[in-house]
Amino acid sequence: MNPTTKQNSVFIGEGVSFKGSINAPDEAVIEGQFDGDLTVSNLLIGQTGRVTGTIKADRVDVKGELNKDISSRQLLIVRSTGKVNGTLEYGEIEIERGGQVRGNMSQV
């Protein structure tokens, strides 16, 4: 394991596709495509990342695309390049200029 890799974390690189379920206690960084259920403390979706499924996280930072059922208990950040579509629950939300959010939204 290289020194910059965090234990209890998941990284899906650009060009990689994953279908299934992941439960990671710390962090998930998605630069590729993920389709399924994801439970994690912190989720970072890079500009090339595309996530579709049921997502449960404390904090979510979106530079790419996030779709379907999303629960971000503490903070959801949609960056200027980010797109979020679906049913969305959040503690707090921050949307940069250019960020896109569509769907049903409710604060938890």
Secondary structure, 3 states (H helix, E strand, C coil): CCCCCCCCCEEECCCCEEEEEEEEEEEEEECCEEEEEEEEEEEEECCCCEEEEEEEEEEEEECCEEEEEEEEEEEEEECCCCEEEEEEEEEEEEECCCCEEEEEEEEC
